[in-house]
Amino acid sequence: MRGLLIIFAILVAFFTMPWWMPRSWYRALLYPAGRPNAFTSRLNSAWAWLSSLGLGPSFMVSLETKGRRTGRILRVPMVMAQLGPDRYLVSMLGENADWVRNARASSGEAALRHGGVEQVRLEEVPASERAPVLKAYLVRAPGARPHFDIGPDASLEQFARVASRYPVFRVRPR
């Protein structure tokens, strides 16, 4: 029984890291040099698989893009932001995330999975229009907060100042 409590405490500490760990520590531990390390890559693969099965809330999806060099389908877990009737995907890792490069190389053709498959086109949002989307995203995605130097309660002006660092894509049906 004691062993189960220790394991439970470790899991709680791990999954709540975005809330209590300083941003710089979190990024250095799980995303050194702005890229996921081996452990984080495996964890992301597991989350993508669970999201594709439809487990979890409907805004947690698995994004499938065609690899720009290999042509293989790559799957990443994503949190979908919603603003009015529109849905958006945000790159918490910035311009150099593989899914962003793959989406651009494939003219936005992608698929979303959450139980079923939805073929979509991703349209990049200009930086001048990203601030409200980024704010909505941070409210919905606490795991992304360590990658931003502002919190979800920041003003739209503060989000506008950092908007050019975080690509945002509007999700359209194909």
Secondary structure, DSSP 8 states (H G I E B T S, - for coil): -HHHHHHHHHHHHHHTHHHHS-HHHHHHHHSGGGS--HHHHHHHHHHHHHHHTT-S-TTEEEEEEE-TTT--EEEEEEEEEEETTEEEEE-TT-TT-HHHHHHHHTTTEEEEESSSEEEEEEEE--GGG-HHHHHHHHHH-GGGGGGSSS-TTS-HHHHHHHGGGS-EEEEEE-
